[in-house]
Amino acid sequence: MQALLQQLETLVGAAHVLTQGDLSAWTQDWRQRTHGRALAVVRPANTQEVAQVVKTCADYLGAHPNCGLSIVPQGGNTGLVVGSTPDETGLQIVLSLQRMNTVRQLDAANLTLTAEAGCILQNVQDAARQAGFWFPLSLAAEGSCTVGGNLGTNAGGTQVLRFGNARDLCLGLEVVTPQGEVWQGLSGLRKDNTGYDLKHLYIGAEGTLGIITAATLKLYPLPKAQLTAWAAVPSVQAAVELLGLAHQHLSASLTGFELMGQFALQLVSRHFSALRVPLYQHTPFCVLLEAADAESEAHARTQLEGLLEAALHTACVTDAVVAESLSQAQTLWQIREHIPLAQAAEGLNIKHDISVPISHMAAFVAGTDAALVQALPGVRLVNFGHLGDGNLHYNVQAPEGVDPAVFLKDHEPRVNSLVFDAVQAYGGSISAEHGICSLKMEHLAHYKSPVALAAMRAIKQALDPQNLMNPGRVLRR
């Protein structure tokens, strides 16, 4: 394939076709569970170069149909389901969009921002804030994840209950198709009823149908005040009741509602002792909630304190604190965001990103906790997540003193089956926000409707008949 690599060097410059040296930043996944081998890492500078690279690869594959060539689109490489790194064949091109990191336009009157796919999420947030607006997509990796990856995986995060997933924050896309053509769909329109809404095919497709190169995103006015509270709750059911009260008292001002189990917070306290975790020692769960008020801080505080008084009266909260400063609020959020880091410090673990109806959450947690403890005595459960939208990161840590790697190797399939069967029984999803890619592809075939899978395969075949884009991810052909 040397001739192909020479063509790509001509298109994007030899300095941006990487084949030698340490390529682990592009070939190893964020959790360091897999390490692939790339034919090359190609870094185009603009949409036209992306299109030329894809067309060149498509033409080469057409002339050499059995060569095994394919393209893996990659943004910040922060995904958790092994979707943006190459396999071990050495035949895949990693197409990195990191050089495409420009905010092209901010339309204040239309409340939109158009950014290239390689823009880091935090930079988009900052650009919006500097103009007096709010882009509310927020997740732990926002300092390194990119807009293209957020949309390719339909990322969620902490603000979903108010603003929705990445899909709900996107009005238009620019996409390079598997044939190397460019679909210019960067509309800032909120109403466009002219046929199929194509952007929704590419959002959440995890790079299997085309390459997102830019997006037009929704902006919101900056709130006058944001307040954060931390509450101790006696059970998951009590947390659900608190959520109901929060909807009543705060209405649309409620922007975050996070549930954290005691063991999850214990890990943060153990591995990040500089973070002082409040209230967790004597309660099975804590809730972190946020209110963003359009009127004033005084109005926000009155509403939030009224909520907590009502919750204490009904006993769904046993104790609570309200952050008195921005610094205190940031610390509370840092505690929540450090749970995955604390888990990693504790050792390898079995991760689940599941969703069930909020009304069934308490029964799911109680039943699944009990089943796991019975099947694997001593197992430690790290329950935390976005209860406000029904998404739980239901993770399983090895028993104390057991080698985490051995536990993972010996028990991961059994644990996954037990958890996913329970999720299905409660009408949930085995992937709430992280995606499917290769890590959950085999599970999808078991838990997804055959009718849905057939429709998905038909779409893949129609749009990417050469199977050039991220093969072996989401669907097995």
C-alpha positions in Angstrom: 0.0 0.0 0.0 3.0 2.3 -0.3 1.5 3.9 -3.4 -1.6 4.8 -1.4 0.4 6.3 1.4 2.4 8.4 -1.2 -0.9 9.7 -2.6 -2.1 10.7 0.9 1.2 12.5 1.6 0.6 14.5 -1.6 -2.9 15.4 -0.4 -2.2 16.5 3.2 1.6 16.8 3.4 4.1 14.2 4.4 4.3 15.6 7.9 0.6 14.7 8.4 0.8 11.1 7.3 2.4 9.3 10.3 3.6 5.8 9.9 6.7 5.5 12.2 7.5 6.2 15.8 5.2 6.2 18.8 1.6 6.3 17.6 0.0 5.2 20.8 -1.8 8.5 21.3 -3.9 7.4 18.3 -3.8 3.6 18.5 -4.5 3.0 22.2 -7.9 3.5 23.6 -8.5 5.8 26.6 -9.0 2.9 29.1 -5.8 1.2 27.8 -7.7 -2.0 27.2 -6.7 -2.3 23.6 -3.7 -1.3 21.5 -4.1 -1.5 17.7 -1.8 -1.0 14.8 -2.4 1.6 12.1 -1.4 1.6 8.5 -1.0 5.4 9.0 -2.4 8.2 11.0 -3.6 10.9 8.6 -4.3 14.4 9.8 -6.2 16.5 7.2 -6.4 20.3 7.8 -9.9 21.0 6.3 -13.0 19.4 4.9 -11.7 19.3 1.4 -8.7 17.3 2.5 -10.9 14.9 4.4 -13.0 14.4 1.3 -9.9 13.8 -0.9 -8.4 11.3 1.6 -11.7 9.4 1.7 -12.1 9.4 -2.1 -8.5 8.2 -2.6 -9.1 5.4 -0.1 -12.4 4.4 -1.6 -10.9 4.3 -5.1 -8.0 2.2 -3.9 -10.4 -0.2 -2.2 -12.4 -0.4 -5.3 -9.3 -1.4 -7.3 -8.1 -3.8 -4.6 -11.3 -5.1 -3.0 -9.6 -7.7 -0.9 -6.8 -5.5 0.5 -8.6 -5.0 3.9 -8.2 -1.2 3.8 -10.6 0.9 6.0 -10.8 4.2 7.8 -11.2 4.9 11.5 -12.4 8.5 12.2 -11.0 9.9 15.4 -11.5 13.0 17.5 -10.1 13.3 21.0 -9.8 9.5 21.4 -11.6 9.7 24.8 -14.3 7.1 24.0 -15.0 4.2 26.4 -16.1 1.5 24.0 -13.1 1.1 21.7 -14.5 2.9 18.7 -11.8 5.3 17.5 -8.7 3.1 17.6 -7.5 0.8 14.8 -7.6 -3.0 15.1 -4.4 -5.1 15.0 -4.3 -5.8 11.3 -2.2 -2.8 10.4 -4.6 -2.1 7.5 -6.6 0.7 8.9 -6.0 4.4 8.5 -6.7 6.5 11.5 -8.2 9.8 10.2 -7.6 12.3 13.0 -9.6 15.5 12.9 -7.6 17.3 15.6 -6.2 19.9 13.2 -9.8 20.9 12.3 -10.3 22.9 15.4 -11.8 26.2 14.3 -15.0 27.9 15.5 -16.2 29.0 12.1 -19.1 31.3 13.2 -21.2 32.4 16.1 -24.6 33.8 15.1 -25.9 35.7 18.2 -29.3 36.5 16.7 -29.9 32.8 15.7 -28.4 31.5 19.0 -26.0 29.1 17.1 -22.3 28.3 16.9 -20.7 26.5 14.0 -17.5 24.5 14.9 -15.3 22.1 13.2 -15.2 18.5 14.3 -11.8 18.7 16.0 -12.8 21.6 18.3 -12.3 20.5 21.9 -15.6 20.7 23.8 -14.3 23.0 26.5 -13.1 25.5 23.8 -16.6 25.6 22.3 -18.1 26.2 25.8 -15.5 29.0 26.3 -16.3 30.6 22.9 -20.0 30.6 23.7 -19.4 32.0 27.2 -17.1 34.8 25.9 -20.0 35.9 23.6 -22.5 35.9 26.5 -24.0 32.5 25.7 -24.1 29.0 27.1 -23.4 25.7 25.3 -24.6 23.3 28.0 -23.1 19.9 26.8 -20.8 19.0 29.8 -19.0 15.8 30.6 -15.8 14.7 32.4 -13.7 14.6 29.3 -14.7 18.0 28.0 -11.0 19.2 28.2 -10.0 16.7 25.6 -13.0 15.3 23.8 -14.1 16.9 20.5 -17.3 18.0 18.9 -17.1 15.4 16.2 -16.7 12.6 18.7 -19.4 14.0 20.9 -21.8 13.9 18.0 -20.5 10.6 16.6 -21.3 8.9 19.9 -24.3 11.1 20.8 -22.6 12.1 24.0 -24.7 12.7 27.2 -23.2 14.1 30.4 -24.6 16.0 33.3 -27.0 18.4 31.7 -29.1 15.9 29.7 -32.3 16.1 31.8 -32.6 19.8 30.9 -31.0 20.1 27.4 -30.9 16.5 26.0 -28.0 14.6 24.5 -25.6 16.0 21.9 -28.2 15.1 19.2 -30.6 17.5 20.8 -28.1 20.3 20.7 -27.2 20.0 17.0 -29.1 21.8 14.2 -26.9 20.9 11.3 -23.9 18.9 10.1 -21.2 18.9 7.4 -20.3 15.3 6.5 -17.9 13.5 4.2 -19.6 10.4 2.8 -17.8 7.1 2.3 -17.5 8.0 -1.4 -15.6 11.2 -0.6 -18.5 13.6 -1.3 -19.4 16.5 1.0 -22.9 16.9 2.4 -23.3 20.5 3.3 -26.0 20.4 6.0 -24.8 23.2 8.3 -28.3 24.7 8.6 -29.1 26.8 11.6 -32.8 26.3 11.0 -35.0 25.0 13.8 -37.7 24.1 11.3 -36.9 22.3 8.0 -39.5 19.8 7.0 -38.1 18.9 3.6 -37.7 15.1 3.9 -35.5 12.8 5.9 -33.5 14.6 8.6 -30.1 13.2 7.5 -28.1 14.6 10.4 -29.7 12.0 12.7 -28.3 9.2 10.6 -24.8 10.4 11.3 -25.2 11.5 15.0 -24.7 8.4 17.1 -23.4 6.3 14.1 -19.9 6.1 15.7 -18.2 6.9 12.4 -19.7 3.9 10.6 -21.7 5.9 8.0 -19.5 9.0 7.3 -17.2 11.5 8.8 -18.6 14.5 10.6 -16.4 17.5 9.8 -18.4 20.4 11.3 -21.6 21.1 13.2 -24.0 23.9 13.9 -24.9 23.8 17.6 -27.6 25.4 19.7 -26.7 28.2 22.2 -28.7 29.4 25.2 -28.6 32.6 27.2 -26.2 32.5 30.2 -28.1 31.9 33.4 -28.1 34.7 36.0 -27.1 32.2 38.7 -26.1 28.6 39.1 -26.4 27.0 42.5 -25.2 23.5 43.6 -26.4 21.4 46.4 -25.2 18.1 47.9 -27.7 15.9 49.7 -27.6 12.6 51.7 -30.4 10.2 50.8 -31.3 6.9 52.4 -32.0 4.9 49.3 -32.3 5.0 45.5 -36.1 5.3 45.9 -35.5 8.4 48.1 -33.3 9.9 45.4 -36.1 9.3 42.9 -38.6 11.0 45.2 -36.1 13.9 45.6 -35.9 14.2 41.8 -39.7 14.5 41.6 -39.7 17.2 44.2 -36.9 19.0 42.3 -39.0 19.0 39.2 -41.9 20.5 41.2 -39.8 23.2 42.9 -37.3 24.1 40.2 -39.0 23.2 37.0 -36.8 24.0 34.0 -34.2 25.5 36.4 -33.1 22.0 37.3 -30.0 21.3 35.1 -28.1 18.5 37.0 -29.1 15.6 39.2 -26.3 13.1 39.9 -26.6 10.0 42.1 -23.5 8.6 43.9 -23.2 5.5 46.0 -21.2 5.4 49.2 -18.5 3.1 47.9 -18.0 5.3 44.8 -17.4 8.3 47.1 -15.3 6.2 49.5 -12.9 5.5 46.5 -12.7 9.3 45.8 -11.9 9.9 49.5 -9.3 7.1 49.4 -7.4 8.0 46.2 -8.0 11.8 46.2 -7.7 12.8 49.8 -7.4 16.5 49.0 -11.0 16.4 48.0 -13.1 16.5 51.1 -16.3 14.4 50.4 -19.2 15.6 52.5 -21.9 13.6 54.2 -21.1 10.2 52.7 -19.9 8.2 55.6 -23.3 7.5 57.2 -25.6 7.3 54.1 -25.8 4.8 51.3 -26.2 7.4 48.6 -25.6 11.1 47.9 -27.2 13.4 45.3 -25.5 16.3 43.6 -28.0 18.7 42.0 -27.7 22.0 40.2 -30.1 24.8 39.4 -29.6 27.4 36.7 -31.8 30.4 37.3 -32.8 33.0 34.7 -33.8 35.6 37.3 -31.2 36.1 40.1 -29.1 34.3 42.7 -31.5 35.3 45.4 -34.4 33.7 43.5 -32.3 30.6 42.8 -31.3 30.2 46.5 -34.9 30.6 47.7 -36.1 27.9 45.3 -33.3 25.5 46.2 -33.6 26.0 49.9 -37.4 25.5 49.6 -36.7 22.2 47.8 -34.3 21.0 50.4 -36.7 21.9 53.3 -39.5 20.0 51.6 -37.2 17.0 51.1 -36.0 17.0 54.7 -39.7 17.2 55.8 -40.6 14.1 53.7 -37.4 12.3 54.8 -36.1 11.6 51.3 -33.1 13.7 52.3 -31.4 13.3 55.7 -28.9 16.1 55.4 -27.8 18.6 52.8 -25.4 21.5 52.1 -25.6 24.3 49.5 -22.4 25.6 48.0 -21.8 29.1 49.2 -19.3 30.1 46.4 -18.3 29.1 42.9 -15.2 27.4 44.3 -17.3 25.2 46.6 -19.6 24.3 43.8 -16.6 23.4 41.6 -15.2 21.2 44.3 -18.5 19.3 44.6 -18.5 18.7 40.9 -14.9 17.6 41.0 -15.8 15.0 43.5 -18.4 13.6 41.2 -16.1 13.7 38.1 -13.3 12.0 40.1 -15.3 8.8 40.6 -14.1 7.2 37.3 -10.5 8.3 38.1 -10.7 6.8 41.6 -12.1 3.6 40.1 -9.1 3.4 37.8 -6.7 4.0 40.7 -8.4 1.1 42.5 -7.8 -1.2 39.6 -9.5 -2.6 36.5 -13.2 -2.9 36.8 -16.2 -4.0 34.7 -18.0 -0.9 33.5 -21.7 -0.5 32.5 -23.3 2.5 31.0 -27.0 1.6 31.2 -30.3 3.3 31.3 -33.7 2.2 32.7 -36.9 4.1 33.3 -36.5 6.3 36.4 -39.6 4.7 37.9 -37.8 1.3 37.8 -34.4 2.5 38.9 -34.7 1.6 42.6 -36.0 -2.0 41.8 -33.2 -2.5 39.2 -30.4 -1.4 41.6 -31.8 -3.5 44.5 -32.4 -6.6 42.5 -29.1 -6.5 40.5 -27.0 -5.6 43.5 -28.4 -8.7 45.3 -27.9 -11.0 42.3 -24.3 -9.9 41.8 -23.4 -10.2 45.5 -25.0 -13.7 45.6 -23.1 -14.8 42.4 -19.8 -13.2 43.4 -19.5 -12.8 47.1 -17.4 -9.8 48.2 -17.9 -8.0 44.9 -17.9 -4.2 45.3 -20.5 -2.1 43.4 -19.7 1.4 42.2 -23.1 2.9 41.4 -23.2 6.5 40.2 -24.6 8.5 37.3 -27.1 10.8 35.8 -30.3 9.7 37.7 -32.1 12.8 36.3 -32.2 11.2 32.9 -32.2 7.5 33.9 -28.6 6.8 33.1 -26.5 4.8 35.6 -22.8 3.9 35.5 -23.3 0.6 37.2 -19.7 -0.6 37.6 -18.4 -3.7 39.3 -15.1 -3.8 41.2 -13.3 -6.9 42.3 -13.5 -8.1 45.9 -10.9 -6.7 48.3 -7.6 -8.5 47.8 -8.5 -10.1 44.5 -6.4 -9.2 41.5 -8.6 -6.9 39.4 -7.1 -8.2 36.1 -7.8 -11.8 37.0 -11.3 -10.9 38.2 -12.0 -9.1 34.9 -10.7 -12.0 32.8 -12.6 -14.7 34.8 -15.9 -12.9 35.4 -16.6 -10.1 32.9 -18.9 -12.2 30.6 -20.9 -13.5 33.5 -21.3 -10.1 35.1 -22.3 -8.5 31.8 -24.9 -11.1 31.1 -26.4 -10.7 34.6 -26.5 -6.9 34.4 -27.7 -6.7 30.8 -30.5 -9.3 31.4 -31.7 -7.2 34.3 -31.6 -4.0 32.1 -33.6 -5.7 29.5 -36.1 -7.0 32.0 -36.7 -3.4 33.2 -37.1 -2.1 29.7 -33.8 -0.3 29.6 -30.8 0.0 27.3 -27.3 -1.6 27.6 -25.7 1.7 26.4 -27.1 5.0 27.5 -24.4 7.4 26.3 -21.1 5.7 25.6 -22.1 3.9 22.4 -21.6 0.3 21.1 -18.6 0.3 18.8 -16.6 -3.0 19.2 -16.8 -3.4 23.0 -20.6 -4.0 23.0 -21.2 -5.1 19.4 -21.8 -8.8 20.3 -24.2 -7.8 23.1 -26.1 -5.6 20.8 -26.9 -8.6 18.6 -28.5 -10.3 21.6 -30.4 -7.3 23.2 -31.5 -5.3 20.2 -34.6 -6.0 18.2 -34.0 -8.1 15.1 -36.2 -5.6 13.1 -34.0 -2.7 14.3 -30.8 -4.5 13.5 -32.0 -5.4 10.0 -32.9 -1.7 9.4 -29.5 -0.6 10.7 -27.7 -3.1 8.4 -29.7 -1.9 5.4 -28.7 1.7 6.1 -25.0 0.8 6.5 -25.1 -1.2 3.2 -26.8 1.7 1.4 -24.5 4.4 2.5 -21.2 2.5 2.8 -21.4 -0.5 0.4 -17.6 -1.0 0.5 -17.6 -1.1 4.3 -14.9 1.5 4.3 -16.0 3.4 7.5 -15.1 1.9 10.8 -15.9 -1.7 10.0 -16.4 -4.1 12.9 -18.0 -1.4 15.0 -21.7 -1.3 16.1 -22.7 -3.9 13.5 -21.1 -7.1 12.3 -21.7 -7.6 8.6 
